[in-house]
């Protein structure tokens, strides 16, 4: 059974600009500097893609949240990106 630390992670609000992905990566690095560099690098790529999609397809403010939780299985890194669009993403 996996048990997570349920402490809410702080979110970070970004304007939708050409520098949003770079700002998100800097925020991520500050939050996860204690994790292995390969994990941080992969997380940067994922976060950059999500933020870039929000900038290109929505254009409003972007909220990111980076959380690191201790679980019975190890460390869990969760990235979330939200935008101001009322429309759900299409898969």
N, CA, C and O atoms as CSV, one atom per row, in Angstrom:
chain,resi,resn,atom,element,x,y,z
A,1,UNK,N,N,0.839,-1.184,0.000
A,1,UNK,CA,C,0.000,0.000,0.000
A,1,UNK,C,C,0.879,1.240,0.000
A,1,UNK,O,O,1.792,1.354,0.818
A,2,UNK,N,N,0.615,2.164,-0.903
A,2,UNK,CA,C,1.402,3.378,-1.007
A,2,UNK,C,C,0.742,4.484,-0.196
A,2,UNK,O,O,-0.450,4.750,-0.350
A,3,UNK,N,N,1.519,5.124,0.663
A,3,UNK,CA,C,1.005,6.213,1.478
A,3,UNK,C,C,1.793,7.469,1.146
A,3,UNK,O,O,3.020,7.480,1.249
A,4,UNK,N,N,1.108,8.507,0.755
A,4,UNK,CA,C,1.755,9.760,0.395
A,4,UNK,C,C,1.646,10.775,1.511
A,4,UNK,O,O,0.699,10.761,2.298
A,5,UNK,N,N,2.631,11.658,1.565
A,5,UNK,CA,C,2.556,12.832,2.422
A,5,UNK,C,C,1.563,13.768,1.742
A,5,UNK,O,O,1.779,14.154,0.593
A,6,UNK,N,N,0.497,14.135,2.411
A,6,UNK,CA,C,-0.577,14.926,1.807
A,6,UNK,C,C,-0.408,16.438,2.004
A,6,UNK,O,O,-1.368,17.187,1.823
A,7,UNK,N,N,0.785,16.895,2.368
A,7,UNK,CA,C,1.018,18.319,2.529
A,7,UNK,C,C,0.859,19.013,1.179
A,7,UNK,O,O,1.531,18.630,0.220
A,8,UNK,N,N,-0.004,20.016,1.072
A,8,UNK,CA,C,-0.188,20.684,-0.220
A,8,UNK,C,C,1.085,21.420,-0.645
A,8,UNK,O,O,1.740,22.081,0.160
A,9,UNK,N,N,1.409,21.287,-1.909
A,9,UNK,CA,C,2.575,21.979,-2.458
A,9,UNK,C,C,2.164,23.380,-2.896
A,9,UNK,O,O,1.053,23.576,-3.387
A,10,UNK,N,N,3.048,24.344,-2.722
A,10,UNK,CA,C,2.716,25.693,-3.177
A,10,UNK,C,C,2.666,25.755,-4.703
A,10,UNK,O,O,3.397,25.039,-5.387
A,11,UNK,N,N,1.815,26.602,-5.216
A,11,UNK,CA,C,1.761,26.780,-6.665
A,11,UNK,C,C,2.436,28.101,-7.024
A,11,UNK,O,O,2.671,28.957,-6.170
A,12,UNK,N,N,2.737,28.237,-8.299
A,12,UNK,CA,C,3.484,29.373,-8.812
A,12,UNK,C,C,2.756,29.860,-10.053
A,12,UNK,O,O,2.511,29.080,-10.973
A,13,UNK,N,N,2.408,31.130,-10.092
A,13,UNK,CA,C,1.644,31.695,-11.208
A,13,UNK,C,C,2.593,32.371,-12.194
A,13,UNK,O,O,3.457,33.158,-11.806
A,14,UNK,N,N,2.417,32.050,-13.471
A,14,UNK,CA,C,3.232,32.619,-14.551
A,14,UNK,C,C,2.336,33.357,-15.539
A,14,UNK,O,O,1.203,32.951,-15.797
A,15,UNK,N,N,2.858,34.436,-16.081
A,15,UNK,CA,C,2.184,35.078,-17.218
A,15,UNK,C,C,2.465,34.215,-18.446
A,15,UNK,O,O,3.461,33.492,-18.487
A,16,UNK,N,N,1.609,34.291,-19.419
A,16,UNK,CA,C,1.783,33.531,-20.656
A,16,UNK,C,C,2.658,34.342,-21.611
A,16,UNK,O,O,2.164,35.184,-22.360
A,17,UNK,N,N,3.969,34.075,-21.573
A,17,UNK,CA,C,4.927,34.796,-22.412
A,17,UNK,C,C,5.929,33.820,-23.017
A,17,UNK,O,O,5.913,32.625,-22.721
A,18,UNK,N,N,6.789,34.345,-23.858
A,18,UNK,CA,C,7.835,33.527,-24.482
A,18,UNK,C,C,8.822,32.983,-23.451
A,18,UNK,O,O,9.523,32.010,-23.730
A,19,UNK,N,N,8.890,33.586,-22.275
A,19,UNK,CA,C,9.842,33.130,-21.254
A,19,UNK,C,C,9.187,32.253,-20.173
A,19,UNK,O,O,9.842,31.890,-19.196
A,20,UNK,N,N,7.926,31.918,-20.337
A,20,UNK,CA,C,7.214,31.145,-19.315
A,20,UNK,C,C,7.852,29.789,-19.043
A,20,UNK,O,O,7.982,29.392,-17.885
A,21,UNK,N,N,8.251,29.074,-20.089
A,21,UNK,CA,C,8.855,27.748,-19.890
A,21,UNK,C,C,10.174,27.868,-19.129
A,21,UNK,O,O,10.451,27.052,-18.249
A,22,UNK,N,N,10.979,28.860,-19.449
A,22,UNK,CA,C,12.248,29.061,-18.742
A,22,UNK,C,C,11.999,29.416,-17.277
A,22,UNK,O,O,12.718,28.945,-16.397
A,23,UNK,N,N,11.003,30.227,-17.015
A,23,UNK,CA,C,10.660,30.573,-15.629
A,23,UNK,C,C,10.198,29.334,-14.867
A,23,UNK,O,O,10.555,29.146,-13.703
A,24,UNK,N,N,9.412,28.496,-15.519
A,24,UNK,CA,C,8.920,27.272,-14.886
A,24,UNK,C,C,10.089,26.336,-14.562
A,24,UNK,O,O,10.117,25.727,-13.493
A,25,UNK,N,N,11.049,26.220,-15.480
A,25,UNK,CA,C,12.217,25.364,-15.225
A,25,UNK,C,C,13.036,25.874,-14.042
A,25,UNK,O,O,13.508,25.082,-13.226
A,26,UNK,N,N,13.206,27.183,-13.948
A,26,UNK,CA,C,13.948,27.749,-12.803
A,26,UNK,C,C,13.228,27.430,-11.489
A,26,UNK,O,O,13.864,27.045,-10.508
A,27,UNK,N,N,11.923,27.589,-11.472
A,27,UNK,CA,C,11.136,27.261,-10.280
A,27,UNK,C,C,11.296,25.781,-9.926
A,27,UNK,O,O,11.499,25.434,-8.763
A,28,UNK,N,N,11.204,24.923,-10.926
A,28,UNK,CA,C,11.363,23.488,-10.716
A,28,UNK,C,C,12.731,23.173,-10.101
A,28,UNK,O,O,12.818,22.441,-9.115
A,29,UNK,N,N,13.790,23.725,-10.680
A,29,UNK,CA,C,15.141,23.444,-10.168
A,29,UNK,C,C,15.295,23.860,-8.713
A,29,UNK,O,O,15.962,23.174,-7.939
A,30,UNK,N,N,14.680,24.986,-8.331
A,30,UNK,CA,C,14.745,25.414,-6.928
A,30,UNK,C,C,14.043,24.415,-6.010
A,30,UNK,O,O,14.482,24.181,-4.884
A,31,UNK,N,N,12.954,23.829,-6.496
A,31,UNK,CA,C,12.161,22.921,-5.667
A,31,UNK,C,C,12.769,21.522,-5.543
A,31,UNK,O,O,12.565,20.849,-4.533
A,32,UNK,N,N,13.513,21.079,-6.559
A,32,UNK,CA,C,13.961,19.683,-6.588
A,32,UNK,C,C,15.475,19.536,-6.703
A,32,UNK,O,O,15.959,18.518,-7.198
A,33,UNK,N,N,16.210,20.513,-6.263
A,33,UNK,CA,C,17.678,20.475,-6.399
A,33,UNK,C,C,18.306,19.296,-5.663
A,33,UNK,O,O,19.438,18.918,-5.964
A,34,UNK,N,N,17.595,18.713,-4.710
A,34,UNK,CA,C,18.118,17.583,-3.939
A,34,UNK,C,C,17.930,16.239,-4.650
A,34,UNK,O,O,18.466,15.228,-4.198
A,35,UNK,N,N,17.184,16.214,-5.747
A,35,UNK,CA,C,16.945,14.972,-6.486
A,35,UNK,C,C,18.077,14.730,-7.483
A,35,UNK,O,O,18.796,15.669,-7.825
A,36,UNK,N,N,18.253,13.486,-7.962
A,36,UNK,CA,C,19.297,13.199,-8.949
A,36,UNK,C,C,19.146,14.053,-10.207
A,36,UNK,O,O,18.032,14.360,-10.633
A,37,UNK,N,N,20.270,14.427,-10.788
A,37,UNK,CA,C,20.247,15.336,-11.942
A,37,UNK,C,C,19.468,14.766,-13.123
A,37,UNK,O,O,18.842,15.531,-13.857
A,38,UNK,N,N,19.486,13.463,-13.328
A,38,UNK,CA,C,18.725,12.867,-14.432
A,38,UNK,C,C,17.222,13.048,-14.213
A,38,UNK,O,O,16.481,13.284,-15.167
A,39,UNK,N,N,16.778,12.941,-12.980
A,39,UNK,CA,C,15.359,13.146,-12.666
A,39,UNK,C,C,14.979,14.599,-12.926
A,39,UNK,O,O,13.940,14.879,-13.523
A,40,UNK,N,N,15.825,15.521,-12.475
A,40,UNK,CA,C,15.563,16.948,-12.673
A,40,UNK,C,C,15.525,17.274,-14.168
A,40,UNK,O,O,14.649,18.009,-14.623
A,41,UNK,N,N,16.458,16.737,-14.914
A,41,UNK,CA,C,16.513,16.996,-16.357
A,41,UNK,C,C,15.255,16.495,-17.065
A,41,UNK,O,O,14.684,17.206,-17.892
A,42,UNK,N,N,14.824,15.279,-16.746
A,42,UNK,CA,C,13.597,14.736,-17.356
A,42,UNK,C,C,12.370,15.549,-16.946
A,42,UNK,O,O,11.482,15.791,-17.763
A,43,UNK,N,N,12.323,15.965,-15.694
A,43,UNK,CA,C,11.201,16.778,-15.225
A,43,UNK,C,C,11.182,18.130,-15.936
A,43,UNK,O,O,10.110,18.653,-16.241
A,44,UNK,N,N,12.355,18.699,-16.201
A,44,UNK,CA,C,12.424,19.977,-16.926
A,44,UNK,C,C,11.822,19.849,-18.322
A,44,UNK,O,O,11.095,20.736,-18.769
A,45,UNK,N,N,12.120,18.760,-19.003
A,45,UNK,CA,C,11.579,18.550,-20.353
A,45,UNK,C,C,10.053,18.450,-20.289
A,45,UNK,O,O,9.353,19.092,-21.072
A,46,UNK,N,N,9.545,17.650,-19.363
A,46,UNK,CA,C,8.086,17.489,-19.227
A,46,UNK,C,C,7.409,18.818,-18.906
A,46,UNK,O,O,6.417,19.187,-19.534
A,47,UNK,N,N,7.950,19.525,-17.932
A,47,UNK,CA,C,7.347,20.788,-17.524
A,47,UNK,C,C,7.402,21.810,-18.656
A,47,UNK,O,O,6.438,22.544,-18.876
A,48,UNK,N,N,8.521,21.862,-19.375
A,48,UNK,CA,C,8.644,22.793,-20.510
A,48,UNK,C,C,7.575,22.526,-21.554
A,48,UNK,O,O,6.964,23.460,-22.074
A,49,UNK,N,N,7.345,21.253,-21.865
A,49,UNK,CA,C,6.328,20.895,-22.860
A,49,UNK,C,C,4.941,21.316,-22.410
A,49,UNK,O,O,4.178,21.887,-23.190
A,50,UNK,N,N,4.611,21.037,-21.155
A,50,UNK,CA,C,3.280,21.390,-20.648
A,50,UNK,C,C,3.058,22.903,-20.627
A,50,UNK,O,O,1.994,23.383,-21.018
A,51,UNK,N,N,4.055,23.643,-20.174
A,51,UNK,CA,C,3.922,25.100,-20.118
A,51,UNK,C,C,3.862,25.683,-21.527
A,51,UNK,O,O,3.062,26.580,-21.792
A,52,UNK,N,N,4.695,25.183,-22.425
A,52,UNK,CA,C,4.682,25.676,-23.806
A,52,UNK,C,C,3.314,25.434,-24.452
A,52,UNK,O,O,2.801,26.300,-25.161
A,53,UNK,N,N,2.726,24.261,-24.210
A,53,UNK,CA,C,1.382,23.991,-24.748
A,53,UNK,C,C,0.361,24.970,-24.194
A,53,UNK,O,O,-0.499,25.450,-24.932
A,54,UNK,N,N,0.444,25.272,-22.907
A,54,UNK,CA,C,-0.488,26.240,-22.315
A,54,UNK,C,C,-0.299,27.620,-22.930
A,54,UNK,O,O,-1.280,28.317,-23.191
A,55,UNK,N,N,0.929,28.019,-23.163
A,55,UNK,CA,C,1.209,29.330,-23.778
A,55,UNK,C,C,0.659,29.370,-25.197
A,55,UNK,O,O,-0.003,30.333,-25.582
A,56,UNK,N,N,0.929,28.331,-25.971
A,56,UNK,CA,C,0.527,28.320,-27.378
A,56,UNK,C,C,-0.978,28.175,-27.588
A,56,UNK,O,O,-1.536,28.772,-28.508
A,57,UNK,N,N,-1.630,27.393,-26.748
A,57,UNK,CA,C,-3.031,27.050,-27.008
A,57,UNK,C,C,-4.051,27.795,-26.151
A,57,UNK,O,O,-5.243,27.778,-26.455
A,58,UNK,N,N,-3.593,28.447,-25.082
A,58,UNK,CA,C,-4.538,29.152,-24.213
A,58,UNK,C,C,-4.209,30.628,-24.127
A,58,UNK,O,O,-5.059,31.474,-24.406
A,59,UNK,N,N,-2.989,30.944,-23.747
A,59,UNK,CA,C,-2.569,32.336,-23.707
A,59,UNK,C,C,-2.870,33.085,-22.422
A,59,UNK,O,O,-2.493,34.251,-22.303
A,60,UNK,N,N,-3.527,32.471,-21.465
A,60,UNK,CA,C,-3.824,33.151,-20.204
A,60,UNK,C,C,-2.792,32.821,-19.147
A,60,UNK,O,O,-1.762,32.221,-19.455
A,61,UNK,N,N,-3.048,33.199,-17.914
A,61,UNK,CA,C,-2.118,32.882,-16.831
A,61,UNK,C,C,-1.965,31.357,-16.678
A,61,UNK,O,O,-2.890,30.591,-16.949
A,62,UNK,N,N,-0.789,30.955,-16.245
A,62,UNK,CA,C,-0.464,29.538,-16.095
A,62,UNK,C,C,-0.057,29.299,-14.643
A,62,UNK,O,O,0.765,30.034,-14.095
A,63,UNK,N,N,-0.629,28.281,-14.031
A,63,UNK,CA,C,-0.273,27.934,-12.654
A,63,UNK,C,C,0.453,26.602,-12.668
A,63,UNK,O,O,-0.054,25.616,-13.202
A,64,UNK,N,N,1.655,26.572,-12.076
A,64,UNK,CA,C,2.386,25.315,-11.982
A,64,UNK,C,C,2.525,24.925,-10.511
A,64,UNK,O,O,2.546,25.773,-9.619
A,65,UNK,N,N,2.618,23.640,-10.295
A,65,UNK,CA,C,2.808,23.117,-8.950
A,65,UNK,C,C,3.812,21.978,-9.047
A,65,UNK,O,O,3.664,21.078,-9.874
A,66,UNK,N,N,4.820,22.021,-8.209
A,66,UNK,CA,C,5.843,20.982,-8.138
A,66,UNK,C,C,5.806,20.436,-6.721
A,66,UNK,O,O,5.968,21.186,-5.759
A,67,UNK,N,N,5.596,19.139,-6.589
A,67,UNK,CA,C,5.588,18.555,-5.252
A,67,UNK,C,C,6.461,17.307,-5.218
A,67,UNK,O,O,6.518,16.537,-6.177
A,68,UNK,N,N,7.124,17.134,-4.114
A,68,UNK,CA,C,7.938,15.953,-3.869
A,68,UNK,C,C,7.392,15.317,-2.601
A,68,UNK,O,O,7.295,15.972,-1.564
A,69,UNK,N,N,7.039,14.047,-2.683
A,69,UNK,CA,C,6.444,13.344,-1.544
A,69,UNK,C,C,7.235,12.087,-1.231
A,69,UNK,O,O,7.759,11.424,-2.126
A,70,UNK,N,N,7.310,11.778,0.033
A,70,UNK,CA,C,7.891,10.511,0.464
A,70,UNK,C,C,6.778,9.476,0.514
A,70,UNK,O,O,5.725,9.720,1.103
A,71,UNK,N,N,7.006,8.326,-0.098
A,71,UNK,CA,C,6.040,7.238,-0.076
A,71,UNK,C,C,6.754,5.981,0.410
A,71,UNK,O,O,7.977,5.965,0.548
A,72,UNK,N,N,5.991,4.944,0.665
A,72,UNK,CA,C,6.604,3.669,1.036
A,72,UNK,C,C,7.473,3.122,-0.089
A,72,UNK,O,O,8.445,2.407,0.157
A,73,UNK,N,N,7.118,3.463,-1.322
A,73,UNK,CA,C,7.854,2.971,-2.489
A,73,UNK,C,C,9.068,3.829,-2.833
A,73,UNK,O,O,9.899,3.415,-3.641
A,74,UNK,N,N,9.185,5.004,-2.244
A,74,UNK,CA,C,10.299,5.896,-2.556
A,74,UNK,C,C,9.828,7.337,-2.645
A,74,UNK,O,O,8.921,7.755,-1.926
A,75,UNK,N,N,10.446,8.075,-3.521
A,75,UNK,CA,C,10.131,9.488,-3.692
A,75,UNK,C,C,9.242,9.669,-4.910
A,75,UNK,O,O,9.491,9.088,-5.967
A,76,UNK,N,N,8.207,10.475,-4.753
A,76,UNK,CA,C,7.264,10.759,-5.837
A,76,UNK,C,C,7.389,12.229,-6.216
A,76,UNK,O,O,7.245,13.106,-5.365
A,77,UNK,N,N,7.656,12.497,-7.482
A,77,UNK,CA,C,7.714,13.864,-8.009
A,77,UNK,C,C,6.468,14.065,-8.850
A,77,UNK,O,O,6.211,13.302,-9.782
A,78,UNK,N,N,5.695,15.088,-8.523
A,78,UNK,CA,C,4.467,15.382,-9.256
A,78,UNK,C,C,4.550,16.791,-9.821
A,78,UNK,O,O,4.835,17.745,-9.098
A,79,UNK,N,N,4.300,16.914,-11.123
A,79,UNK,CA,C,4.256,18.208,-11.811
A,79,UNK,C,C,2.827,18.428,-12.282
A,79,UNK,O,O,2.214,17.528,-12.855
A,80,UNK,N,N,2.300,19.612,-12.044
A,80,UNK,CA,C,0.988,19.924,-12.602
A,80,UNK,C,C,1.017,21.323,-13.188
A,80,UNK,O,O,1.670,22.229,-12.670
A,81,UNK,N,N,0.294,21.468,-14.277
A,81,UNK,CA,C,0.206,22.745,-14.983
A,81,UNK,C,C,-1.269,23.008,-15.251
A,81,UNK,O,O,-1.969,22.162,-15.809
A,82,UNK,N,N,-1.731,24.174,-14.854
A,82,UNK,CA,C,-3.112,24.557,-15.100
A,82,UNK,C,C,-3.170,25.861,-15.870
A,82,UNK,O,O,-2.286,26.709,-15.747
A,83,UNK,N,N,-4.198,26.013,-16.651
A,83,UNK,CA,C,-4.379,27.262,-17.396
A,83,UNK,C,C,-5.780,27.792,-17.147
A,83,UNK,O,O,-6.561,27.186,-16.414
A,84,UNK,N,N,-6.089,28.906,-17.750
A,84,UNK,CA,C,-7.368,29.564,-17.498
A,84,UNK,C,C,-8.480,29.143,-18.458
A,84,UNK,O,O,-9.583,29.686,-18.398
A,85,UNK,N,N,-8.207,28.198,-19.328
A,85,UNK,CA,C,-9.225,27.776,-20.286
A,85,UNK,C,C,-10.281,26.899,-19.619
A,85,UNK,O,O,-9.944,26.004,-18.844
A,86,UNK,N,N,-11.558,27.151,-19.916
A,86,UNK,CA,C,-12.605,26.284,-19.399
A,86,UNK,C,C,-12.741,24.988,-20.202
A,86,UNK,O,O,-13.485,24.090,-19.808
A,87,UNK,N,N,-12.028,24.886,-21.321
A,87,UNK,CA,C,-12.116,23.735,-22.210
A,87,UNK,C,C,-11.119,22.662,-21.745
A,87,UNK,O,O,-9.949,22.959,-21.502
A,88,UNK,N,N,-11.591,21.419,-21.624
A,88,UNK,CA,C,-10.726,20.309,-21.257
A,88,UNK,C,C,-9.778,19.982,-22.404
A,88,UNK,O,O,-10.162,20.107,-23.567
A,89,UNK,N,N,-8.534,19.561,-22.101
A,89,UNK,CA,C,-7.604,19.169,-23.171
A,89,UNK,C,C,-8.150,17.986,-23.961
A,89,UNK,O,O,-8.869,17.147,-23.417
A,90,UNK,N,N,-7.812,17.922,-25.225
A,90,UNK,CA,C,-8.226,16.814,-26.083
A,90,UNK,C,C,-7.047,15.871,-26.246
A,90,UNK,O,O,-5.920,16.309,-26.478
A,91,UNK,N,N,-7.304,14.585,-26.125
A,91,UNK,CA,C,-6.229,13.595,-26.216
A,91,UNK,C,C,-6.177,12.995,-27.572
A,91,UNK,O,O,-5.333,12.139,-27.837
